[in-house]
Amino acid sequence: MNTWCPDSEMFNGMERPKLVSRDLWTQHICEACGSRILRGAHEWEQHQKGPSHRKRVLRLKKKLQSSSLAEL
């Protein structure tokens, strides 16, 4: 007889596999790309790896470095 309790992690005396939950509805906002809204960890990771995002971040870093050098 198979017994399963949804509140427990056990099924027939054995540990049942845990489901991998993807964070689908977490909202990320990319300030570097003009407050672009991305939903989910996967979409956020893919966006960060994209060429347009990386170029914008690099441009912002250079701009900050040049402005900090100008203040000295």
C-alpha positions as CSV (number, residue, x, y, z in Angstrom):
1,M,0.0,0.0,0.0
2,N,1.4,3.4,-1.0
3,T,1.1,6.1,1.6
4,W,1.9,9.6,0.9
5,C,1.5,12.7,3.0
6,P,1.8,16.0,1.2
7,D,3.2,17.7,4.4
8,S,6.1,15.2,4.7
9,E,9.1,14.6,2.5
10,M,8.6,10.8,2.7
11,F,6.9,8.4,0.3
12,N,6.7,4.7,1.3
13,G,9.5,5.3,3.8
14,M,11.8,6.8,1.2
15,E,12.6,10.4,0.7
16,R,10.7,11.8,-2.3
17,P,12.6,14.0,-4.7
18,K,12.3,17.7,-4.1
19,L,11.0,19.8,-7.0
20,V,13.2,22.6,-8.2
21,S,11.2,25.7,-8.0
22,R,12.1,28.4,-10.5
23,D,11.7,31.9,-9.2
24,L,9.3,32.9,-12.1
25,W,7.7,36.0,-10.7
26,T,10.6,37.8,-9.0
27,Q,10.9,41.2,-10.6
28,H,14.3,42.6,-11.4
29,I,14.9,46.2,-12.5
30,C,18.0,47.1,-14.6
31,E,18.9,50.7,-13.9
32,A,21.7,50.6,-16.4
33,C,19.3,49.8,-19.2
34,G,16.8,52.5,-18.4
35,S,14.8,50.8,-15.7
36,R,14.1,47.8,-17.8
37,I,11.8,45.3,-15.9
38,L,12.7,41.6,-16.1
39,R,10.7,38.8,-14.5
40,G,12.4,35.7,-13.1
41,A,15.9,34.7,-12.3
42,H,16.5,33.1,-15.7
43,E,15.4,36.2,-17.6
44,W,17.6,38.4,-15.4
45,E,20.7,36.2,-15.9
46,Q,20.2,36.1,-19.6
47,H,19.8,39.9,-19.7
48,Q,23.0,40.4,-17.8
49,K,24.9,38.2,-20.2
50,G,23.6,40.1,-23.2
51,P,25.9,42.4,-25.3
52,S,23.8,45.5,-25.0
53,H,23.6,45.3,-21.2
54,R,27.3,44.7,-20.9
55,K,28.1,47.6,-23.2
56,R,25.9,49.9,-21.1
57,V,27.4,48.8,-17.8
58,L,30.9,49.3,-19.3
59,R,30.0,52.8,-20.5
60,L,28.6,53.7,-17.1
61,K,31.7,52.5,-15.3
62,K,34.0,54.5,-17.6
63,K,31.8,57.6,-17.1
64,L,31.9,57.2,-13.3
65,Q,35.7,56.7,-13.4
66,S,36.3,59.8,-15.5
67,S,34.0,61.9,-13.3
68,S,35.8,60.8,-10.1
69,L,39.2,61.6,-11.7
70,A,37.9,65.0,-12.7
71,E,37.0,65.8,-9.1
72,L,40.6,65.2,-7.9
